[in-house]
């Protein structure tokens, strides 16, 4: 059985009786075993996936299977799946078994998707390289000496290496889009509130969203339309109607596109990424679309704003992990206070501890107004500026990342250099608007380059259609 490059190919194989769900799951299980050294999966649900395949094959035979019958999906290790372990790739949650299933996952299962396993990531979603995992680092299949990006590195590589049809990741400041760019796949971050966060182990609650990795825009859109929508378990989820994104991919109109001068002229931008981005913009001009350079004077403030607010939220969210109720507990405690301190010192990784301390600092009485309150005000300015820009323009186009995938250890000793990898992705996260990364060629070393497209809130249908148009235009 050859490589399936899309869900459409899987469905055609099933319709022609060349394959069924059991053989498809077997195909992916074999790939997972063959490529186990990539370390994308931390747990494979072999038995339950095969059992589910049998049930779905019966449904297909009866003619009452769901929209995703035959689709095999991997889930990031921050998403709860009842009866299965979820530990956010952290020692402190070792052995924790989910008591319920994430709403987004349940909606996929209800349409007969098969969940094949949980995927490696940076601990609690904190990282841009997948080097901060208690399960060890994930390797980029394009060059195993280079990082796959983070935090959803395992989810990106699982799709890149054909270990599943699609995968779920989470995006707080770029954790779907950046690894998608590094691995040459498609990664979508929807509007904040578009997908329920119920069952997502939180990093920063006002930023976290569940996103999708795939090899085609259509597959991505299909998964998203099924996951999206209001959820009574998540009061922040939107009640706006969800369109059939996968059926609205035809794009004919002439678009009005902006690109940010400050991103293209950034001194940290790799020349090949700049060249490929400008080539797409020139191609759009030649096709009759309106393309305009605009200034974004707040670019220098986005990263500080993002890291102040997300670390503050993380310090609050992660305070629940104390060794008392579940997960890891130190064996070296001599009283209650030492149990708390040692459990967290031993259970959390270095990057997580760094961000907890930063967040605690910016929330402290002496610095709350100087940092946290001011960052909230700047966030509003960034959000307003971005939304106003997207009122005048249909889309903003920019590079997904300043560089292609870097080598393991290259930024490990310099947290600021690592944080700068999020330079172009955090604007959409701070603003809460949807953004997608699609492949845009390769550099001289053969490493994938990503192109990021941003649209206004709840414009996922338009964003998918334009992205599909661009992938065809640039392929």
C-alpha angles and dihedrals in degrees: 000000000000128000115290108225096185144007089252088064090050092051092049091051090051093046091050089047090238089125141006133202092271094055091044092053089045089053092054093043090055091050090050091053093045092050098036090125089071086070093214095139123056092183132013118207093211099155098042092044092053091046090051090049091057091052093048092048087057090050091050090051089052092047097239103101122136128253093266099047105145096021114123115203135189121206130215116248093250095066120091120233115181115252093012131097120258119181106156086239088288131128090221091069096043110147096011111146120203115246094199141017126258110254092235091054093045091054090054092048090050088060090050101259113157117230107214103180150310122283134226121252144161110289110281088348092293110139147054100226110040089243092117099071127121085217094058130255127313118233124228107236091212089063118356092206089065133073122255092219127250166333091337094038095135092051091051095047092046089062094037092053095042094246092137138001095249137348140208123236135165127241121204099153103351104320093138100034099045097052089042088057093046093051101037099246135116118269125184129196109190127208112291106266094022091105123038116252092205106132096019113125099233128239101163111356099203091051107034118108133166113240139182136241121201143144095240134042090229093057090047092050092048094053091045096051090053095047097043127089143073120318123194089214092061115055091191094059115109125247092207111125119263117231126214093260095180091057095049100061098115110110122190109144126096110256130217106223131187127197123193115243092207093058095048092046095043110132089221094059115111110238095232091054090050091049094049092046093050090047090059091049091050090048090053090051091051089052090057100259121139111247121182135178113230134183122243104190094180096064093105091055098051099080096045090047092049096048095045093052099039095047090049091052091044093054088055097042096046094050087086091070102084108134093251105097106022144340128036122000124185119247092207102069122124098181140006096273093050090048091058094044098044095042091055094040092052098034102048122068124235097262093048091050090049092054094044089054092047090049093048090050096052090048095049118116094250096050106027095101095038094054118008099038092043091048090053089054092048090048089058091051091051092047093048093046092049095046092047089051090051090051089060095039133039095221144006116219124198140142114284093221137014091234140014120257111313127212123272111271094016094116100016095106095046114059092183092056088050092049090052088065086076093055097114100032101053096071092072091044095050089046096043093229125136122262136175135198119214128180116270107181130283138278127242090278092054094253118145122255122210130215117205124211121190128193135177123280117296092006092119092129092056092043093052092047093050092044090052089050091050094049089054091044095052101036 
